[in-house]
């Protein structure tokens, strides 16, 4: 072997190299290299993965970094290849990378580099290096000075002038210049080949990757590229031939590789320390806090409580985890002291009484039968894992507190990588190839949208994608390039939950980089970070805790009642009634359609039922749900695998549901300790035959010692094997069922506050808002329109209804809302002119005003939306005229003698369909009414059914509104279309195949209300309406040929002359033959209006009246 690669970039040099860590190591192994280096640019993301892969493949890992070094006295920085000779050098690499990524993004200053130079080899990086650039500029003396400086920093034996030859213009001459410099200054020389991809034919893919990085197209002149196809992982013979005249340079690579010996510590644990008072240990403080907490939790603790506490504390101390528990206790105390709601627990930690008495969890492990060994097993040393839920908008406060307490250099969040997944790879490569937006969308649609989908699978499944690839050589090359780039890391982001705390500065242990705000990010991802022995804690932001917090806050604000969610009754009748009806939209863990069906069949009557259904509703255990339900309701007898297991399985009607039950069975029948039982559970869940056989012998022997027969023991062991994978962590199920029960309780007992908070939390999700709006309608709860005088930023309970959120109106941002809320604090707005006068136009512009009009936020001013729109310019001009000038000298508005108020512009009202279309545009749903409601009676008479009532396999009729149309051509060139259909009950996808489209395409237009006949099918888990016919609708059909009358109920608020005149105007715009009868509420007075007010009874007419008076006050009947 005559050469070792010492200058290699992996895909972790983001968007500059296509070579993965695995590919680099495999290439080294296959080409017979005994060692290989990794030298990513300024980062060490891949170090642990590379190190482990090398050990796995039998290749020596050389750990390095290509670091940008800020030039002395000049602007700019130059790269320098650094390699760790020993563990001290490795520590310095970590510090150099951390310094660049946190404090010196422009490159590490030379004086810092001097400080961190021990244990490092340094090699010049090729044409972009400082010495090379000076030589190119003819600055030979400066080049010599720079080389002398680096030799002084690293030592004569560890600084090398590296010869690179990738056939770049002037590069061969540069090698000769470096050779002269080396001879003159007696500098060491080495050979290198900066690797950016594995094979020569990967060159184009890497070029494309650079274009993606820079947002450029491949056709652009002057874009960044390496300049040749020689940056691949060359074999030793290729390198020997390339630099044959410099054998010493080649030999140096072997010498350097031989001298680099780093042992990465993946065995030690680096547990954080909690600061305790002098003279006291962490264990003593933990004892004190736990015994104090025990009395608070139980008032009069029993012997069982004390024994369990003593046992857990002994295990915790033995494992040296006292500091860990104190750290968690401390930040949980901070959360409580600052009014931050915390979750009841998560995962196996809920099985610890120590966690319970420290108020880390709110689940009593004794009363719920939870096992500590499922959390910390004395038989198996592992790191503790306490995951904490916080409201998602307050999680950062707790992380900030932790960073402040332990020091910002001691606390970090964890990096994750966004990758070029199938669709992303195809789109990014397509963009680089010059595809336009429409073409990119087409390409993206050809790739199935399924989690984990790969381009290879997509090509196999999608005929359209195969056709795309075959259409041209360019498209084939595009796809082949995307295949090479698929899966590569694209960018960094922050792990959703993970936080690490270290006793010593983190940069002593792992490389870090700047994160969000003042919190650092580790450069190692989660899996590799844990291998370095750092302890991870999960700080999770749970939307459902935010929801609970908002509901409680709303109840307190509106009613004055301070509800403590921890003290709600555990057996509330209304709550279980709600669960039994499956009325669980918005209820954590219980809101899926399938779960709701299970709840209706189960009819939960106790908390344990919620816990069990949470555990069972998963693939696998789901098959036991019918048996569980039948046994609960006495339809099937409760049977136990053995009578002695009754106590363990009684709560679940003889069905094994939880992992803890498996552990208890092993303990009860085979005499295992709970720690041994947990090891058994883990072992058999892997389903390896040799393990299963070994554990069977162990189990059966133990059971027979306790007096059970061999057949009995084998029967129970077979059950354990079957359920080891199925069983769910009971501690986690109990903890999360607490949140589910709390939300169900709030929904059952405070429905308006619950739904208002739920809708606020879903703002921006149109389908969810529409779904919750329909739920309110079915329950008879009115969703009140937005109002500039009454709406808040979120949805709010108001009387017996819910007021629509101002913050959920598209086109109305936070800045305008702040101004509106500030202005109305003084007094309500009286009309549009008053609004424009008091709210600055720089915050609320014309576009915002239009959105407010279309949303109905100005409806209370008593003007049609068309009038309001027509008057906007007048109102804006009026406000500008009345506003004081900059000097304050001319202020008409504040002159009591001068009051000027314009009038509304008189125009025809907006047609209902147009008004509703605008309304849906800004609200995401039809709030005033639905377009289909205009013909509701006639559609019903024609046999139309609601979308929500349609089932697969039916041939049926539906009265629908066409909200979206998408025309395509089949392979044969025939036109067909896909549609989104809507009615008051929901939305549905539909398709008109070529034959039907040819016949009906002209009527199936967006914005049409139609009666369709067709078949309902289920495709990819969703219902689709296969359109067959479009039918005419007879609007008089509901009245059987008899002339109907229009009955209008006039509430007190509408009995003024002004309101009655508005009513008359609506009636006169729809002349016809239907008589109109007014009933005055409160006066019990009924009047038949004269013939001039007779109406046509059209859907348009009825909807306008319903919007004006209220739906329930407008009735057309025989």
C-alpha positions, 0 to 999 in steps of 0.5 A, a space after each residue: 500500500 503506497 497511499 492513504 486518503 487523508 482529505 475526504 468530505 462526507 455528505 455531512 459537509 452539507 450539499 457539497 459531497 455525495 459520499 456517505 460515511 458508509 460508502 467512504 468506509 466500504 470504498 476504503 475496505 474494498 480497495 484495500 486501504 488499511 485506514 481512511 480519514 474523514 475531514 468534513 468542512 468545519 463540522 464533525 456531524 459524522 465523526 461517531 458514525 464514521 468511527 463505528 463504521 470503520 471499526 465494524 469494517 476493519 478499517 482504521 479511522 483517522 478523525 479530522 476536520 477541514 477548518 476555516 482559519 481566519 487570515 492574519 491582517 487580511 479579510 477572509 479565511 482559508 481552509 486547513 486540513 487537520 487530523 487528530 494524532 491522539 486523543 488530545 488532538 481529537 479533543 482539540 478538533 472538537 474545540 476548533 469545530 465548536 469555536 467556528 460554529 459558535 463564536 467564529 463563523 468567519 474562521 478560527 483566529 490563528 491565536 485560537 488555533 495555536 491554543 488548540 494545536 496540540 495533538 494535530 497534524 495539519 495539511 494544506 487543502 489544495 488550490 483554495 488554501 492560503 499558501 496555494 493562493 499566495 503562490 498563485 498571486 506570485 507572493 512567494 515570500 508571503 507564502 513562505 511566511 504562512 508556511 513557517 507560521 503553520 510549522 511553528 503552530 503544529 511543529 515541523 513533524 506535523 505540518 505538511 504541504 499537501 500535493 493535490 492533482 485533480 486536473 484543474 487548470 494550473 494545479 500541476 504547476 502548483 504541485 511543482 511550486 509547493 515542491 520547490 517551497 518544501 525543498 527550500 524551507 525543508 517542509 514535510 510533503 504529503 499526497 492528497 485527493 480531496 474526495 467529494 464523491 465515491 466514483 468518477 461517474 458521481 461527478 455530475 450528481 455532486 455538481 447538481 448537489 452544489 447547484 441545489 445548495 446555491 439555488 442555481 440551475 445547471 445551465 447558469 454560467 459562473 455557478 460553483 463547481 469543482 472544475 473536474 471529474 477527479 474528486 472521486 475516491 481514487 485507488 492506491 495505484 491511481 494515486 501512485 501513478 498520479 504523483 509518481 515523481 513524488 514518492 515521499 509525498 505518497 509515503 507520508 500518508 502512510 506515516 501520518 495514518 500510522 501516527 493517528 491513533 484515537 480511541 473514542 470513548 463510547 463506554 463512559 457516562 457523563 452524568 450531570 451534577 446538581 448543586 447541593 449545599 456544602 456538607 450535603 450529598 445529592 443522595 441526602 437531599 434526595 432523601 429529604 425531598 422524597 420523605 417530605 413529598 411522601 407526606 404531602 402526597 399521602 398525608 398518612 403513608 402506609 408501610 407499602 409506600 415507605 417500603 417502595 420509597 426506600 427500595 427505589 431510593 436504594 436503586 437510584 443511589 446504587 446507580 448514581 442517579 440521585 443528581 439526575 432526579 434532583 435536576 428534573 425535580 428542580 426544573 419541574 418545581 420551576 415550571 409549577 412556581 411559574 404557572 406552567 402546566 406539566 403533564 402527568 407523566 410519560 413512559 415508564 417513569 410514571 412507575 416510580 414513587 420517587 418521581 411521584 413524591 417529587 412531583 415529577 409525575 402525577 401518577 400514583 404508581 401504587 394505586 395504579 399497580 405500576 412497576 418501578 423495574 420497568 423504569 429502572 431495572 437493578 438487573 440491567 444498568 441503563 440510563 434513566 429516561 424521564 420525558 416531560 410534557 409542557 405546553 408547546 408555547 412554554 417549553 422554551 421557558 423551562 429549557 431557558 431556565 435549565 441553561 441559565 442554572 447550569 450554564 449555557 456551555 453546559 446545556 444544549 439541544 440536539 441536532 437533527 438532519 432534514 434529508 433529501 427524501 424521495 419527493 424533495 430529491 426529485 423536486 430539488 434536482 428538477 429545479 437544478 435541471 431547469 424545470 418550471 413550477 408546473 413541471 415540478 408539481 407534475 413530477 412531485 405528483 407522480 411520486 406516491 405520498 407515503 411515509 418512507 417512500 423511496 424513488 426506487 419504490 415510486 418507480 416500481 409503483 407509479 406508471 406515470 413516473 416510469 413514463 416521465 423517465 422514458 420521455 427524454 434523456 434529460 428526464 432519465 438523467 434527472 431521475 438517475 441523479 435524484 436516485 444518487 442524491 436521495 437520502 443525503 442530509 440537506 439541512 440541520 434542524 433542532 430535535 423536537 425534544 432532546 436536551 443534554 446537561 453536562 457537568 463540564 462544558 459540552 465542548 470538552 466532550 462533543 462538538 457544538 454549534 449555535 442553536 436557537 437563541 442562546 441555547 447550543 446545539 450538539 453536532 452529534 445527532 441523538 443516537 450518537 450523542 447517547 453513545 458518548 455517555 451524555 444523558 439526554 432528557 426529553 422536554 416535549 411540547 404537547 399541544 394538548 397541555 396548551 389546550 388544557 391551559 387555554 380552557 382553564 384560563 378561559 373558564 377563569 376569565 369568563 366565569 371567575 372559577 379557578 378549576 384545578 385540573 388535578 382535582 377533577 372527580 375521577 368518576 364523572 358521569 358526564 365524562 363517561 357518557 361523552 366517551 360512550 357516545 364517541 364524542 371525542 373529537 379534540 380529546 387526546 389519544 381518543 379522537 380517531 374515527 376508529 377509536 371513537 367506534 371502539 368507545 361506542 362499543 366499549 362504553 367505558 365506565 371507569 378510568 381503567 377502561 380508558 387505560 386499556 383501550 389506549 393500550 389495545 388500540 394498536 396493530 396487533 393488540 387490536 384483535 383482542 378489542 372485541 374479546 375485551 368488550 364482550 367480557 366487560 359487558 358479560 357477553 363472554 365468560 372471563 377466563 384466565 390462563 391459570 387461576 393464580 393469574 386472576 389478581 394480575 389479569 382481573 382488571 383487564 377481564 383476563 386479557 393480557 394488555 400490558 408489559 407489566 402484566 407479563 413481568 408480574 406473571 413471570 414473577 408470580 409463576 416462575 419466581 422471577 424478581 421483577 428485574 429478571 422478569 423485565 429482562 425476560 420480557 425484553 429477551 423474548 420480544 426479540 423473537 430469536 429462537 435460541 433466546 426463546 428456547 433458553 428463556 423457556 427452560 429458565 421459566 419452566 424450571 422456575 415454575 416447576 420449583 413453585 409447584 406448577 406442572 410442566 404443561 402449565 408452565 409451557 402454556 403460560 410461557 407461550 402466552 408470554 412469547 405471544 404478548 411480549 411484542 403486543 403488550 403496551 407500557 402500562 405506566 405510559 398508558 395510565 399517564 396519557 389516559 390522565 390527559 385524555 380523561 382531563 380533556 374529556 371531562 372539560 369537553 363534557 362539563 365545559 363544552 363551549 370553552 373546550 370547543 372554543 379553545 380547540 378551534 383556536 388551537 387549530 387556527 390555520 387548519 381549514 379542514 379541522 375548523 370546518 369539522 369542528 364547525 359542523 360538530 357545533 351545528 349538529 349540537 345546536 351551538 351557533 358559531 357566531 361570525 367574527 365581529 370587530 367589536 366582540 371577537 378576540 384573537 382566538 375563538 371564544 365562548 359567548 353566551 350559548 355560542 362561540 364567537 369566531 376568531 379574528 386571528 383566523 381571518 386570512 389577510 388579517 395579521 397580528 399587527 392590525 389586530 393589535 391596533 383594532 383591539 387597542 382602539 376598541 378598548 376606549 369604546 365599541 366601533 359604531 360604524 365603518 367610518 368610525 372604525 377607519 377613523 380610529 384604527 390607523 390606515 398604516 396598520 389596517 390597509 384596504 386589503 385588510 378591510 376587504 378581508 374583514 368585510 368578506 368575513 362578516 366582521 362588519 355585519 353588525 353595522 347593518 349594511 350589506 357587504 356589497 355596500 361596505 365594499 363600495 364604501 371603503 374608499 370613502 371611509 378611508 379618505 374620510 379618515 385621512 381628511 379628519 386625521 390631524 396633520 403632523 404639526 397638530 395645527 389642523 385637526 378637524 376631528 377634534 373641533 366640536 363645531 365641525 362634525 363631518 360624516 359621509 354616507 354609505 354608497 348605495 349599491 345592489 347586495 352581493 348575490 349569496 353565492 358570491 358572498 359565500 365564495 368570498 367568505 370561504 376564501 377568508 374563513 376557510 369555511 361557509 359560515 353564514 350558510 352553505 351554497 347547497 343550503 340554498 336548495 336544501 329542501 328541493 335536493 332532499 325531495 330529489 333523494 339527495 343525501 349528505 356527504 357525511 352519510 355516504 358509504 362505500 359500495 352505494 349507488 346514491 344521489 348527493 346535492 353538492 357544491 363544486 369547490 375545486 376542479 382539476 382537469 387531466 388527460 389520460 394516456 390516450 389523450 382523453 379529457 377527464 377531471 377530479 373534483 372536490 365536492 362540498 355540502 354542509 356535512 363535509 367534503 369529498 373527492 369525486 372523479 368524472 371519467 372520460 365518457 362521463 366528462 364528455 357528457 357533463 364536463 360543461 356543467 361540472 364547473 367550480 361554483 356550481 350547485 348540482 344534484 349528482 348520481 353516482 357510486 361511492 368507492 373507497 380508495 387509499 382509505 378515502 371515499 371517492 364519488 364516481 360521477 355517473 349522472 347530473 340531474 335537474 332539481 325541481 325547486 317546487 317538489 318539496 311542496 307537492 304542487 301546493 303553493 307554499 307561504 313564507 313565514 318570518 319571525 321578527 325578534 325584538 332586535 328587528 322590530 325597529 323601522 330601520 330593520 323593517 325597511 331593510 327586510 322590505 328591501 330584501 323582499 322587493 329584490 325577489 318578487 314572486 307569488 309566495 305570500 309572506 307572513 310576519 310573526 312579531 315575537 313578544 307581541 304575539 302579532 301576525 301580519 300577512 304582507 300585501 301582494 307587493 311583498 310576495 317573493 319567488 321563494 328562491 334559494 337566493 331569497 331564502 338565504 338572504 333572509 336567513 342570514 339577516 334574521 337567523 336560519 330558524 326564523 325563516 320557514 317556507 312551508 305549505 
